Amino acid sequence: MPAVNRKRIALLYARFALAAAFLSAVASRFGLWDGKPASERFAGFIRYTAEVNSFLPAATIPFLAWAATIAEASLGVALLFGVGMRWIAYASAALLAVFGTAMAISFGIKSPLDYSVFSASAAALLLAVMETQHS
């Protein structure tokens, strides 16, 4: 297989894997994976957001939960459809790095490592760099 095809396959794989992770997380927050959608499920995510961001004022938590959800949904859709890939990939890398850092501060470094948050951030950064080279 020519190197160009291998690179394209790798870029598509990274794009779709990141999109799936973002969109799956959002779907879980609203109970879509277990077939019991309910807006009340989001309350559990707000509690988790408070745990992850235990170092921030409680008043900021609902905003952060919604901001994270909107960012993940938007980035997931953009990755899926290949819209503005370079900037979307950079934004994905940054968002994941922020998530991983917050997890490390609140739970210790093991948590973001166990959930491969920094690995996903690195994949998004590589996607951004490779997209820049192809532009």
N, CA, C and O atoms as a MOPAC input file, in Angstrom:
PM7 MOZYME 1SCF
protein

 N      0.85300 1    -1.18000 1     0.00000 1
 C      0.00000 1     0.00000 1     0.00000 1
 C      0.89400 1     1.23700 1     0.00000 1
 O      1.80100 1     1.34800 1     0.82600 1
 N      0.64600 1     2.16100 1    -0.91500 1
 C      1.45800 1     3.38600 1    -0.97000 1
 C      1.38200 1     4.17600 1     0.33600 1
 O      0.38500 1     4.12400 1     1.05600 1
 N      2.46000 1     4.90700 1     0.62200 1
 C      2.54100 1     5.68700 1     1.86400 1
 C      1.40900 1     6.70600 1     1.97000 1
 O      0.90300 1     6.95600 1     3.06300 1
 N      1.01000 1     7.29500 1     0.84600 1
 C     -0.06100 1     8.29300 1     0.85700 1
 C     -1.36300 1     7.66300 1     1.35900 1
 O     -2.07900 1     8.26400 1     2.16000 1
 N     -1.66600 1     6.45700 1     0.88800 1
 C     -2.88500 1     5.76800 1     1.33700 1
 C     -2.81400 1     5.41900 1     2.81200 1
 O     -3.81200 1     5.54700 1     3.52200 1
 N     -1.65000 1     4.97900 1     3.29000 1
 C     -1.49600 1     4.65400 1     4.70800 1
 C     -1.71600 1     5.88800 1     5.56200 1
 O     -2.35600 1     5.80900 1     6.61000 1
 N     -1.19400 1     7.03200 1     5.12800 1
 C     -1.38800 1     8.27700 1     5.87500 1
 C     -2.85500 1     8.67800 1     5.89000 1
 O     -3.37700 1     9.08900 1     6.92600 1
 N     -3.52100 1     8.56000 1     4.74800 1
 C     -4.94300 1     8.91400 1     4.69400 1
 C     -5.77700 1     8.00900 1     5.59000 1
 O     -6.68700 1     8.47400 1     6.27700 1
 N     -5.46700 1     6.72300 1     5.58200 1
 C     -6.18600 1     5.78300 1     6.44000 1
 C     -5.94300 1     6.12200 1     7.90800 1
 O     -6.87300 1     6.10900 1     8.71500 1
 N     -4.69400 1     6.42400 1     8.25100 1
 C     -4.37200 1     6.78200 1     9.63800 1
 C     -5.09800 1     8.05900 1    10.06000 1
 O     -5.60400 1     8.13800 1    11.17900 1
 N     -5.15400 1     9.05300 1     9.18400 1
 C     -5.86100 1    10.29400 1     9.48700 1
 C     -7.35800 1    10.05700 1     9.65900 1
 O     -7.97500 1    10.60100 1    10.57500 1
 N     -7.93400 1     9.25400 1     8.79000 1
 C     -9.36100 1     8.94100 1     8.91500 1
 C     -9.63200 1     8.17400 1    10.20100 1
 O    -10.61700 1     8.43700 1    10.89100 1
 N     -8.76300 1     7.23100 1    10.52100 1
 C     -8.91900 1     6.44300 1    11.74300 1
 C     -8.87900 1     7.36100 1    12.96500 1
 O     -9.72300 1     7.24200 1    13.85400 1
 N     -7.91800 1     8.26200 1    13.01700 1
 C     -7.81100 1     9.19900 1    14.14200 1
 C     -9.05000 1    10.08600 1    14.21300 1
 O     -9.61200 1    10.28700 1    15.28900 1
 N     -9.47100 1    10.61200 1    13.07200 1
 C    -10.66100 1    11.47100 1    13.02600 1
 C    -11.88700 1    10.76500 1    13.55900 1
 O    -12.59200 1    11.28600 1    14.42500 1
 N    -12.13900 1     9.57500 1    13.03700 1
 C    -13.34600 1     8.85300 1    13.42600 1
 C    -13.27500 1     8.34100 1    14.86400 1
 O    -14.29200 1     8.30800 1    15.55800 1
 N    -12.10000 1     7.94700 1    15.31400 1
 C    -11.95700 1     7.48500 1    16.70400 1
 C    -12.21400 1     8.63400 1    17.67900 1
 O    -12.90800 1     8.45500 1    18.68000 1
 N    -11.66000 1     9.80600 1    17.39200 1
 C    -11.89000 1    10.96800 1    18.24800 1
 C    -13.35600 1    11.39600 1    18.20200 1
 O    -13.95000 1    11.69800 1    19.23700 1
 N    -13.93600 1    11.42000 1    17.00300 1
 C    -15.34700 1    11.78500 1    16.86900 1
 C    -16.22100 1    10.81700 1    17.66100 1
 O    -17.13200 1    11.23700 1    18.37500 1
 N    -15.94300 1     9.53500 1    17.53500 1
 C    -16.74000 1     8.52500 1    18.24400 1
 C    -16.61700 1     8.69200 1    19.75400 1
 O    -17.60700 1     8.56600 1    20.47500 1
 N    -15.42100 1     8.97300 1    20.23200 1
 C    -15.22500 1     9.14500 1    21.68000 1
 C    -16.00600 1    10.34900 1    22.19300 1
 O    -16.68500 1    10.25800 1    23.21600 1
 N    -15.91400 1    11.47100 1    21.49500 1
 C    -16.65100 1    12.66600 1    21.91200 1
 C    -18.16800 1    12.42200 1    21.87600 1
 O    -18.87300 1    12.72300 1    22.83900 1
 N    -18.65300 1    11.88200 1    20.77200 1
 C    -20.09000 1    11.70000 1    20.61400 1
 C    -20.63800 1    10.61900 1    21.54600 1
 O    -21.77200 1    10.72000 1    22.01200 1
 N    -19.84600 1     9.59700 1    21.81500 1
 C    -20.25800 1     8.55600 1    22.75400 1
 C    -20.39900 1     9.12100 1    24.16300 1
 O    -21.34900 1     8.80100 1    24.87800 1
 N    -19.45200 1     9.95900 1    24.55000 1
 C    -19.51600 1    10.57700 1    25.88200 1
 C    -20.77700 1    11.42300 1    26.02800 1
 O    -21.44900 1    11.38100 1    27.05900 1
 N    -21.08600 1    12.18500 1    24.99500 1
 C    -22.29200 1    13.02400 1    25.03600 1
 C    -23.54300 1    12.14600 1    25.09000 1
 O    -24.46600 1    12.42000 1    25.85700 1
 N    -23.57000 1    11.10400 1    24.28200 1
 C    -24.72500 1    10.19200 1    24.27700 1
 C    -24.93200 1     9.56200 1    25.65000 1
 O    -26.06900 1     9.41100 1    26.09900 1
 N    -23.85600 1     9.19900 1    26.31000 1
 C    -23.95500 1     8.60000 1    27.64800 1
 C    -24.56800 1     9.56300 1    28.65400 1
 O    -25.34300 1     9.15100 1    29.51800 1
 N    -24.22700 1    10.83100 1    28.54900 1
 C    -24.74300 1    11.83500 1    29.49000 1
 C    -26.25400 1    11.95100 1    29.46500 1
 O    -26.87300 1    12.36400 1    30.44600 1
 N    -26.84400 1    11.58400 1    28.33600 1
 C    -28.28700 1    11.70400 1    28.19500 1
 C    -28.98000 1    10.33700 1    28.12700 1
 O    -30.15700 1    10.25700 1    27.77500 1
 N    -28.25500 1     9.26800 1    28.46300 1
 C    -28.83900 1     7.93200 1    28.51700 1
 C    -29.11700 1     7.28800 1    27.18000 1
 O    -29.89100 1     6.33300 1    27.11500 1
 N    -28.51900 1     7.77200 1    26.11800 1
 C    -28.80700 1     7.22800 1    24.79600 1
 C    -28.21300 1     5.83100 1    24.59000 1
 O    -28.76200 1     5.04300 1    23.82100 1
 N    -27.12400 1     5.51600 1    25.25000 1
 C    -26.51300 1     4.20000 1    25.08200 1
 C    -27.33900 1     3.09700 1    25.71500 1
 O    -27.39000 1     1.99100 1    25.17700 1
 N    -27.98100 1     3.35700 1    26.82800 1
 C    -28.75100 1     2.29600 1    27.48900 1
 C    -30.23300 1     2.33100 1    27.10900 1
 O    -31.04700 1     1.60600 1    27.68300 1
 N    -30.57200 1     3.17700 1    26.14100 1
 C    -31.94300 1     3.22000 1    25.64200 1
 C    -32.93900 1     3.87500 1    26.57800 1
 O    -34.14800 1     3.71300 1    26.40900 1
 N    -32.45100 1     4.60800 1    27.55900 1
 C    -33.32900 1     5.28600 1    28.50200 1
 C    -32.99800 1     6.77500 1    28.54100 1
 O    -32.54800 1     7.29200 1    29.56300 1
 N    -33.22700 1     7.46900 1    27.40700 1
 C    -32.87900 1     8.88800 1    27.37400 1
 C    -33.69200 1     9.69900 1    28.37600 1
 O    -34.90600 1     9.54100 1    28.49700 1
 N    -32.99900 1    10.55200 1    29.07700 1
 C    -33.66200 1    11.42800 1    30.04100 1
 C    -32.72700 1    12.57100 1    30.39100 1
 O    -31.53200 1    12.36900 1    30.60500 1
 N    -33.27700 1    13.75800 1    30.44500 1
 C    -32.45100 1    14.91700 1    30.77800 1
 C    -31.95200 1    14.83700 1    32.22000 1
 O    -30.96100 1    15.48000 1    32.56800 1
 N    -32.63700 1    14.04500 1    33.06900 1
 C    -32.19300 1    13.91500 1    34.45900 1
 C    -30.82600 1    13.23600 1    34.54400 1
 O    -30.09800 1    13.41800 1    35.52000 1
 N    -30.48300 1    12.46100 1    33.52700 1
 C    -29.19000 1    11.77400 1    33.51300 1
 C    -28.04100 1    12.78400 1    33.52700 1
 O    -26.94900 1    12.49700 1    34.01900 1
 N    -28.30100 1    13.94200 1    32.99000 1
 C    -27.27000 1    14.97200 1    32.93300 1
 C    -26.86000 1    15.42200 1    34.32500 1
 O    -25.73500 1    15.88700 1    34.51300 1
 N    -27.73500 1    15.29600 1    35.29200 1
 C    -27.40600 1    15.66400 1    36.67700 1
 C    -26.21900 1    14.85200 1    37.18300 1
 O    -25.38100 1    15.36600 1    37.92400 1
 N    -26.15000 1    13.59900 1    36.78900 1
 C    -25.00500 1    12.76500 1    37.15900 1
 C    -23.71900 1    13.28400 1    36.55200 1
 O    -22.66300 1    13.24200 1    37.18400 1
 N    -23.80900 1    13.77200 1    35.32800 1
 C    -22.61700 1    14.34000 1    34.70100 1
 C    -22.19900 1    15.63400 1    35.38400 1
 O    -21.00700 1    15.91600 1    35.50300 1
 N    -23.15600 1    16.41100 1    35.82600 1
 C    -22.81200 1    17.64000 1    36.56100 1
 C    -22.07400 1    17.28300 1    37.84700 1
 O    -21.10800 1    17.95100 1    38.21600 1
 N    -22.52300 1    16.23300 1    38.52700 1
 C    -21.81100 1    15.78900 1    39.74100 1
 C    -20.39200 1    15.33600 1    39.40700 1
 O    -19.44700 1    15.65000 1    40.13100 1
 N    -20.24900 1    14.59600 1    38.31000 1
 C    -18.91300 1    14.14700 1    37.88600 1
 C    -18.04100 1    15.35200 1    37.52700 1
 O    -16.86000 1    15.38900 1    37.87100 1
 N    -18.61600 1    16.32400 1    36.84500 1
 C    -17.87300 1    17.54100 1    36.49700 1
 C    -17.36400 1    18.22400 1    37.75900 1
 O    -16.24100 1    18.72900 1    37.77800 1
 N    -18.17000 1    18.24400 1    38.80600 1
 C    -17.75500 1    18.82700 1    40.08800 1
 C    -16.58600 1    18.05600 1    40.68500 1
 O    -15.67600 1    18.65400 1    41.26000 1
 N    -16.60400 1    16.73300 1    40.55300 1
 C    -15.49900 1    15.92000 1    41.06900 1
 C    -14.21200 1    16.18000 1    40.29100 1
 O    -13.14300 1    16.34500 1    40.87800 1
 N    -14.32700 1    16.21300 1    38.96500 1
 C    -13.15200 1    16.43200 1    38.11700 1
 C    -12.56500 1    17.82400 1    38.34900 1
 O    -11.34800 1    18.00700 1    38.31500 1
 N    -13.42500 1    18.78100 1    38.58100 1
 C    -12.99600 1    20.17000 1    38.77700 1
 C    -13.13700 1    20.58500 1    40.23000 1
 O    -13.60400 1    21.68500 1    40.52500 1
 N    -12.73900 1    19.72100 1    41.12300 1
 C    -12.90700 1    19.94900 1    42.56300 1
 C    -12.18800 1    21.20200 1    43.05400 1
 O    -12.48900 1    21.70100 1    44.13800 1
 N    -11.26200 1    21.70300 1    42.28400 1
 C    -10.48000 1    22.87900 1    42.64900 1
 C    -11.14500 1    24.18700 1    42.21600 1
 O    -10.62700 1    25.26700 1    42.50100 1
 N    -12.29100 1    24.09900 1    41.52800 1
 C    -12.99400 1    25.29300 1    41.04900 1
 C    -14.22300 1    25.58100 1    41.91100 1
 O    -14.74500 1    24.67900 1    42.56600 1
 N    -14.68500 1    26.82500 1    41.91500 1
 C    -15.88800 1    27.16900 1    42.69100 1
 C    -17.10500 1    26.38100 1    42.20300 1
 O    -17.26900 1    26.15200 1    41.00400 1
 N    -17.93700 1    25.98000 1    43.12600 1
 C    -19.13200 1    25.19100 1    42.80600 1
 C    -20.04300 1    25.90600 1    41.81300 1
 O    -20.69600 1    25.25500 1    40.99800 1
 N    -20.09300 1    27.21500 1    41.87000 1
 C    -20.97900 1    27.97500 1    40.98500 1
 C    -20.60600 1    27.82400 1    39.50900 1
 O    -21.44800 1    28.05200 1    38.64100 1
 N    -19.35800 1    27.44300 1    39.20900 1
 C    -18.91900 1    27.31400 1    37.81300 1
 C    -19.26200 1    25.95400 1    37.21100 1
 O    -19.18700 1    25.78400 1    35.99400 1
 N    -19.63200 1    24.99600 1    38.03400 1
 C    -19.75800 1    23.61000 1    37.58300 1
 C    -20.86000 1    23.39000 1    36.54100 1
 O    -20.58200 1    22.75900 1    35.52100 1
 N    -22.08300 1    23.86800 1    36.73500 1
 C    -23.09200 1    23.65100 1    35.68000 1
 C    -22.66900 1    24.24300 1    34.33400 1
 O    -22.87100 1    23.62600 1    33.28800 1
 N    -22.08300 1    25.43400 1    34.36700 1
 C    -21.59100 1    26.03100 1    33.11800 1
 C    -20.54300 1    25.13500 1    32.47700 1
 O    -20.59400 1    24.89000 1    31.27100 1
 N    -19.59100 1    24.64000 1    33.26900 1
 C    -18.53900 1    23.77400 1    32.73200 1
 C    -19.10800 1    22.49100 1    32.14800 1
 O    -18.65500 1    22.03100 1    31.10000 1
 N    -20.09900 1    21.90900 1    32.81900 1
 C    -20.70900 1    20.67600 1    32.31700 1
 C    -21.36500 1    20.90700 1    30.95600 1
 O    -21.19600 1    20.11200 1    30.03100 1
 N    -22.10700 1    21.99200 1    30.84800 1
 C    -22.74800 1    22.30000 1    29.56400 1
 C    -21.73000 1    22.70900 1    28.50400 1
 O    -21.85500 1    22.31800 1    27.34300 1
 N    -20.73200 1    23.48600 1    28.88900 1
 C    -19.70100 1    23.90700 1    27.93000 1
 C    -18.94100 1    22.69700 1    27.39200 1
 O    -18.68000 1    22.60700 1    26.19200 1
 N    -18.58900 1    21.77100 1    28.28000 1
 C    -17.88900 1    20.55900 1    27.84900 1
 C    -18.76700 1    19.74300 1    26.90300 1
 O    -18.28900 1    19.22400 1    25.89400 1
 N    -20.03400 1    19.63600 1    27.23000 1
 C    -20.95900 1    18.85800 1    26.40100 1
 C    -21.12400 1    19.48700 1    25.02500 1
 O    -21.09800 1    18.78700 1    24.01200 1
 N    -21.29200 1    20.78100 1    24.98700 1
 C    -21.43600 1    21.47800 1    23.69900 1
 C    -20.14400 1    21.37500 1    22.89700 1
 O    -20.17800 1    21.14400 1    21.68800 1
 N    -19.00300 1    21.54600 1    23.56800 1
 C    -17.71800 1    21.44100 1    22.87200 1
 C    -17.50900 1    20.03900 1    22.31900 1
 O    -17.11100 1    19.87900 1    21.16500 1
 N    -17.77400 1    19.02400 1    23.13200 1
 C    -17.57100 1    17.65000 1    22.66500 1
 C    -18.52300 1    17.30300 1    21.52200 1
 O    -18.11500 1    16.66000 1    20.55500 1
 N    -19.77100 1    17.71400 1    21.62000 1
 C    -20.72300 1    17.43600 1    20.54000 1
 C    -20.29800 1    18.15500 1    19.25800 1
 O    -20.31200 1    17.56500 1    18.17700 1
 N    -19.92500 1    19.41800 1    19.38100 1
 C    -19.52200 1    20.20000 1    18.20100 1
 C    -18.25500 1    19.63900 1    17.56800 1
 O    -18.18000 1    19.46500 1    16.35100 1
 N    -17.26800 1    19.35800 1    18.40300 1
 C    -16.02100 1    18.81000 1    17.87700 1
 C    -16.24700 1    17.43100 1    17.26600 1
 O    -15.68600 1    17.11100 1    16.21800 1
 N    -17.06700 1    16.61800 1    17.92000 1
 C    -17.35700 1    15.28600 1    17.39000 1
 C    -18.00600 1    15.33500 1    16.01900 1
 O    -17.61300 1    14.59600 1    15.11700 1
 N    -18.98800 1    16.19100 1    15.85900 1
 C    -19.67100 1    16.32200 1    14.56300 1
 C    -18.70300 1    16.86500 1    13.50600 1
 O    -18.66700 1    16.36900 1    12.38000 1
 N    -17.92300 1    17.87700 1    13.87000 1
 C    -16.97200 1    18.45300 1    12.91200 1
 C    -15.92400 1    17.42000 1    12.49400 1
 O    -15.56500 1    17.34200 1    11.31900 1
 N    -15.43900 1    16.63900 1    13.43800 1
 C    -14.47800 1    15.58000 1    13.10700 1
 C    -15.11500 1    14.54200 1    12.19000 1
 O    -14.49900 1    14.09600 1    11.22200 1
 N    -16.32100 1    14.17100 1    12.49100 1
 C    -17.02900 1    13.16400 1    11.70000 1
 C    -17.16800 1    13.60100 1    10.24600 1
 O    -16.96300 1    12.80900 1     9.32600 1
 N    -17.52000 1    14.87500 1    10.05000 1
 C    -17.74700 1    15.37700 1     8.69700 1
 C    -16.52900 1    16.04300 1     8.06700 1
 O    -16.58400 1    16.46300 1     6.91100 1
 N    -15.43300 1    16.14400 1     8.81000 1
 C    -14.19800 1    16.69100 1     8.25200 1
 C    -14.22300 1    18.18900 1     8.02800 1
 O    -13.56500 1    18.69300 1     7.11800 1
 N    -14.97300 1    18.90400 1     8.84700 1
 C    -15.11800 1    20.35200 1     8.70500 1
 C    -13.99700 1    21.05900 1     9.46300 1
 O    -13.78700 1    20.79900 1    10.64800 1
 N    -13.26900 1    21.95900 1     8.77500 1
 C    -12.23300 1    22.75500 1     9.43400 1
 C    -11.24300 1    21.91600 1    10.21700 1
 O    -10.91800 1    22.22900 1    11.36300 1
 N    -10.76800 1    20.85900 1     9.60200 1
 C    -10.02500 1    19.82800 1    10.32800 1
 C     -8.83400 1    20.32700 1    11.13100 1
 O     -8.66600 1    19.91500 1    12.27900 1
 N     -8.02000 1    21.17900 1    10.58400 1
 C     -6.82200 1    21.59800 1    11.32400 1
 C     -7.20200 1    22.24900 1    12.64500 1
 O     -6.66400 1    21.87800 1    13.68900 1
 N     -8.11800 1    23.21100 1    12.62100 1
 C     -8.48500 1    23.92900 1    13.84300 1
 C     -9.32900 1    23.06700 1    14.77100 1
 O     -9.21700 1    23.17800 1    15.99200 1
 N    -10.15600 1    22.22500 1    14.21500 1
 C    -10.96000 1    21.30900 1    15.03400 1
 C    -10.04300 1    20.32400 1    15.74600 1
 O    -10.25900 1    20.00900 1    16.91600 1
 N     -9.03200 1    19.84000 1    15.05600 1
 C     -8.09100 1    18.90700 1    15.67700 1
 C     -7.28800 1    19.59600 1    16.78000 1
 O     -7.06900 1    19.01200 1    17.84200 1
 N     -6.84800 1    20.82900 1    16.53900 1
 C     -6.15000 1    21.57300 1    17.60200 1
 C     -7.06700 1    21.80100 1    18.80300 1
 O     -6.64700 1    21.64300 1    19.94900 1
 N     -8.31200 1    22.17100 1    18.53900 1
 C     -9.26600 1    22.39300 1    19.63300 1
 C     -9.52500 1    21.10100 1    20.39800 1
 O     -9.64900 1    21.11800 1    21.62200 1
 N     -9.60800 1    19.99100 1    19.68800 1
 C     -9.80400 1    18.69200 1    20.33700 1
 C     -8.61900 1    18.35000 1    21.22800 1
 O     -8.79600 1    17.88500 1    22.35400 1
 N     -7.41700 1    18.57900 1    20.72400 1
 C     -6.20500 1    18.30600 1    21.51700 1
 C     -6.19400 1    19.15800 1    22.77700 1
 O     -5.87000 1    18.66900 1    23.86000 1
 N     -6.54700 1    20.43200 1    22.63700 1
 C     -6.55100 1    21.33500 1    23.79100 1
 C     -7.61700 1    20.92700 1    24.80700 1
 O     -7.34900 1    20.88000 1    26.00700 1
 N     -8.81800 1    20.63300 1    24.32700 1
 C     -9.89600 1    20.23400 1    25.23500 1
 C     -9.51600 1    18.97500 1    26.00400 1
 O     -9.71800 1    18.90000 1    27.21600 1
 N     -8.97500 1    18.00000 1    25.31400 1
 C     -8.57500 1    16.76000 1    25.97600 1
 C     -7.42800 1    16.99200 1    26.96100 1
 O     -7.39300 1    16.37300 1    28.02400 1
 N     -6.50000 1    17.87000 1    26.61800 1
 C     -5.40600 1    18.18400 1    27.54600 1
 C     -5.94000 1    18.86200 1    28.80700 1
 O     -5.47200 1    18.58300 1    29.91100 1
 N     -6.91500 1    19.74700 1    28.64300 1
 C     -7.54400 1    20.40800 1    29.79700 1
 C     -8.27300 1    19.37100 1    30.65500 1
 O     -8.14700 1    19.37900 1    31.88000 1
 N     -9.03800 1    18.47600 1    30.01100 1
 C     -9.72600 1    17.41600 1    30.75000 1
 C     -8.72100 1    16.57700 1    31.53200 1
 O     -8.89400 1    16.32700 1    32.72500 1
 N     -7.67400 1    16.14900 1    30.84400 1
 C     -6.67200 1    15.30100 1    31.49000 1
 C     -5.99000 1    15.99200 1    32.65000 1
 O     -5.72900 1    15.37300 1    33.68100 1
 N     -5.70100 1    17.26400 1    32.48700 1
 C     -5.05700 1    18.03000 1    33.55900 1
 C     -5.99400 1    18.16600 1    34.76000 1
 O     -5.57000 1    17.99700 1    35.90300 1
 N     -7.26100 1    18.47000 1    34.50100 1
 C     -8.23300 1    18.57400 1    35.60000 1
 C     -8.37600 1    17.23600 1    36.31900 1
 O     -8.44800 1    17.19700 1    37.54700 1
 N     -8.41700 1    16.14700 1    35.56600 1
 C     -8.50600 1    14.82500 1    36.17900 1
 C     -7.27900 1    14.55200 1    37.03700 1
 O     -7.39400 1    14.02900 1    38.14600 1
 N     -6.10600 1    14.90600 1    36.52600 1
 C     -4.85900 1    14.66600 1    37.26900 1
 C     -4.82400 1    15.47500 1    38.56100 1
 O     -4.38200 1    14.97400 1    39.59500 1
 N     -5.28200 1    16.70600 1    38.50800 1
 C     -5.29900 1    17.55400 1    39.70700 1
 C     -6.26200 1    16.98600 1    40.74500 1
 O     -5.93400 1    16.92300 1    41.93000 1
 N     -7.44200 1    16.57400 1    40.30600 1
 C     -8.47000 1    16.12800 1    41.24300 1
 C     -8.31900 1    14.67800 1    41.69600 1
 O     -8.60000 1    14.35600 1    42.85100 1
 N     -7.87600 1    13.80100 1    40.79000 1
 C     -7.84100 1    12.36500 1    41.09800 1
 C     -6.44300 1    11.76700 1    41.13100 1
 O     -6.26400 1    10.62800 1    41.56100 1
 N     -5.45300 1    12.52800 1    40.68000 1
 C     -4.10800 1    11.98300 1    40.54600 1
 C     -3.84300 1    11.60100 1    39.09500 1
 O     -4.77500 1    11.45200 1    38.30500 1
 N     -2.59100 1    11.44800 1    38.75600 1
 C     -2.18400 1    11.22100 1    37.36400 1
 C     -2.68700 1     9.89500 1    36.80400 1
 O     -2.84900 1     9.76400 1    35.59100 1
 N     -2.93200 1     8.92500 1    37.65400 1
 C     -3.37700 1     7.61300 1    37.18600 1
 C     -4.69900 1     7.69200 1    36.42400 1
 O     -4.88000 1     6.98100 1    35.43500 1
 N     -5.61200 1     8.53500 1    36.86200 1
 C     -6.93700 1     8.61000 1    36.24600 1
 C     -6.88400 1     8.97800 1    34.76000 1
 O     -7.42300 1     8.22900 1    33.94500 1
 N     -6.26300 1    10.08800 1    34.37100 1
 C     -6.24600 1    10.39600 1    32.93100 1
 C     -5.40100 1     9.40500 1    32.13400 1
 O     -5.63700 1     9.20600 1    30.94200 1
 N     -4.42500 1     8.78900 1    32.78200 1
 C     -3.63700 1     7.77800 1    32.08300 1
 C     -4.47200 1     6.52600 1    31.84100 1
 O     -4.41900 1     5.94500 1    30.75800 1
 N     -5.24400 1     6.10900 1    32.84300 1
 C     -6.11000 1     4.93400 1    32.69200 1
 C     -7.15300 1     5.12500 1    31.60100 1
 O     -7.50200 1     4.17300 1    30.90400 1
 N     -7.65200 1     6.34000 1    31.44800 1
 C     -8.67100 1     6.62500 1    30.44400 1
 C     -8.08300 1     7.12800 1    29.12200 1
 O     -8.82300 1     7.54500 1    28.23100 1
 N     -6.77600 1     7.09000 1    28.99800 1
 C     -6.07100 1     7.46000 1    27.75900 1
 C     -6.40200 1     8.86700 1    27.27400 1
 O     -6.43800 1     9.12000 1    26.07000 1
 N     -6.64200 1     9.77300 1    28.20400 1
 C     -7.00700 1    11.13200 1    27.83400 1
 C     -5.82700 1    11.83400 1    27.14900 1
 O     -6.00700 1    12.50800 1    26.13400 1
 N     -4.64100 1    11.67700 1    27.70000 1
 C     -3.48700 1    12.33000 1    27.08900 1
 C     -3.12300 1    11.67200 1    25.75900 1
 O     -2.64600 1    12.34700 1    24.84600 1
 N     -3.34100 1    10.37100 1    25.64200 1
 C     -3.11000 1     9.68600 1    24.36100 1
 C     -4.05300 1    10.22000 1    23.29200 1
 O     -3.64400 1    10.45400 1    22.15400 1
 N     -5.31300 1    10.41100 1    23.66100 1
 C     -6.27900 1    10.96500 1    22.70800 1
 C     -5.90600 1    12.39800 1    22.34000 1
 O     -6.04100 1    12.80100 1    21.18400 1
 N     -5.43900 1    13.16500 1    23.32100 1
 C     -4.99900 1    14.52900 1    23.04300 1
 C     -3.83100 1    14.52500 1    22.06100 1
 O     -3.78600 1    15.33100 1    21.13200 1
 N     -2.89300 1    13.61300 1    22.27500 1
 C     -1.73900 1    13.50000 1    21.37400 1
 C     -2.19500 1    13.09700 1    19.97000 1
 O     -1.67100 1    13.61200 1    18.98200 1
 N     -3.15600 1    12.19000 1    19.87200 1
 C     -3.67500 1    11.78500 1    18.56000 1
 C     -4.31600 1    12.97100 1    17.84800 1
 O     -4.13600 1    13.14800 1    16.64300 1
 N     -5.06100 1    13.77700 1    18.59000 1
 C     -5.68000 1    14.96200 1    17.99200 1
 C     -4.62000 1    15.95100 1    17.52500 1
 O     -4.75400 1    16.55900 1    16.46300 1
 N     -3.57300 1    16.10900 1    18.31600 1
 C     -2.48700 1    17.01300 1    17.92200 1
 C     -1.78600 1    16.49900 1    16.66300 1
 O     -1.48400 1    17.28000 1    15.76100 1
 N     -1.53200 1    15.21300 1    16.59800 1
 C     -0.94400 1    14.64300 1    15.37800 1
 C     -1.86600 1    14.83500 1    14.18200 1
 O     -1.40200 1    15.12900 1    13.08000 1
 N     -3.14900 1    14.67300 1    14.38900 1
 C     -4.11700 1    14.89500 1    13.32500 1
 C     -4.03800 1    16.34100 1    12.83100 1
 O     -4.06600 1    16.58700 1    11.62500 1
 N     -3.94000 1    17.28100 1    13.74400 1
 C     -3.82600 1    18.69500 1    13.36400 1
 C     -2.56400 1    18.94900 1    12.56200 1
 O     -2.60000 1    19.64000 1    11.54400 1
 N     -1.46000 1    18.40000 1    13.01000 1
 C     -0.17700 1    18.60200 1    12.32000 1
 C     -0.20600 1    17.96300 1    10.93700 1
 O      0.26000 1    18.55900 1     9.96600 1
 N     -0.74500 1    16.76900 1    10.84500 1
 C     -0.81100 1    16.09200 1     9.55100 1
 C     -1.77700 1    16.80000 1     8.60000 1
 O     -1.51900 1    16.87400 1     7.39900 1
 N     -2.87200 1    17.31400 1     9.12500 1
 C     -3.81100 1    18.07400 1     8.29900 1
 C     -3.14900 1    19.34400 1     7.78100 1
 O     -3.38800 1    19.75500 1     6.64500 1
 N     -2.32200 1    19.96300 1     8.61000 1
 C     -1.60000 1    21.18100 1     8.20900 1
 C     -0.66100 1    20.86100 1     7.04000 1
 O     -0.54200 1    21.64900 1     6.10200 1
 N     -0.00200 1    19.71200 1     7.10100 1
 C      0.91800 1    19.30700 1     6.03900 1
 C      0.20300 1    19.00600 1     4.73700 1
 O      0.77000 1    19.18500 1     3.65900 1
 N     -1.04100 1    18.54800 1     4.82800 1
 C     -1.80200 1    18.21200 1     3.63000 1
 C     -2.54600 1    19.40400 1     3.04100 1
 O     -3.07200 1    19.31500 1     1.93100 1
 N     -2.59900 1    20.52400 1     3.77400 1
 C     -3.34100 1    21.70200 1     3.30600 1
 C     -2.58400 1    22.44800 1     2.24300 1
 O     -3.06500 1    23.46400 1     1.74000 1

